[in-house]
Amino acid sequence: MIKEFRKYQLTVLALSLLVLLLAACGNSEAKADQTNGNAGNPELTLTEIEAKAKEEGSVVSVGMPDSWANWKDTWADVNSKYGLAHSDTDMSSAEEIAKFEAEQDKPTADIGDVGIAFGPVAVDKGVTQPYKTSYWDEIPGWAKDADGHWIVGYQGTISLLTNTKLVGSPPKSWEDLKNGDYKIIVGDVTKAAQAQMAVLAAAMAFGGDESNIEPGLAFFEELAKKGRLSNAEASLANIEKGEVEVTLLWDFNALNYRDQINKDGFAVTIPQEGSVVSGYATLINKWAPHPNAAKLTREYILSDAGQINLAKGYARPIRDNVLLPDDVAAKLLPADEYINAKPVADYKAWEETAKSIPQLWQERVLVHLN
């Protein structure tokens, strides 16, 4: 640190001025090394990133298959618009991070899509590089890493999927669920993130939070004691067979299932008291063989066209100012359904709470199921 010296000592003043000059040069060099999210390519413009991406010629993804969230249209656009060839290997969020870390000396993947809870995990492991994109200011604070290491592209909210042929009055709230006479499926809470988020959603609706899951456990425990909680799998096949009356699912899964089976035979609702919002975020591999292609892909995902592609796959865009075509907007629930839906505020707390859920679910809920 440069300290201030008294002016009466000329030689010391000269030394201080010299130090200041050297520091200024150092700061200038440091500023030149700042990437603004473009690791390894300081101060690149979007035009320059696009040009370099085209030179790289391809982008390799993990966990972003054609069948999920309509990625197929995004990959088709990336190819037609920028000439980037694409390949994907589907895998879980944890597997993606492990792959980045294991292959750092000989990397094969450029970009991945992970549940938001895994974003901070990837940063802690040091396997990502930052890129904020030109849409940075339009992304909610909860949906991005401060430095751009991960950014949510689309969000999901726990919803109720009701077979209206089996349930005459579809539930619209957690209270409706509690007071009904039909069976409910939540999925495998001991393993599945979607099912655990459903428990968190119930907890939040009744005054709990990421650190206090008790209200959610109590809610499902009461249903189990009344014989109203089914241990069946929350699968498309079971729902299609008519074995499921009400299922708790991410809204994009619920809407997709509804349209695949019979749009008129199912209702999808966000519980009125509240629900939990989560999302999926892109990670750019720190050692990506095609880093600019990965950045350009993230840029496109967050563009209007990219957000519309995701909405076509029933995934709610993270940018709420994107104007969806009428036919695409019709695939999603109205915005006012989400008034009381809230994002996870503390993923560190939730990570710790989630570790205890399997045992608590076994002790409090599963013991009451037939």
Secondary structure, DSSP 8 states (H G I E B T S, - for coil): ------TT-HHHHHHHHHHHHHHHHHHHHHHHH--TT-TTSTT--HHHHHHHHHHH-EEEEES--TTSTTHHHHHHHHHHHH--EEEEE---HHHHHHHHHHTTTS----EEEEETTHHHHHHHHT-B-----TTGGGS-GGGB-TTSSEEEEEEEEEEEEEETTT-SS---SHHHHHH-SS-EE---TTT-HHHHHHHHHHHHHTT-BTTB-HHHHHHHHHHHHTT-EE-S---HHHHHTT--SEEEEEHHHHHHHHHHH-GGGEEEE--TT-EEEEEEEEEEBTT-SSHHHHHHHHHHHTSHHHHHHHHHTT-EES-TT----HHHHTTS--GGGGTTEEE-S-HHHHHHHHHHHHHHHHHHTGGG--
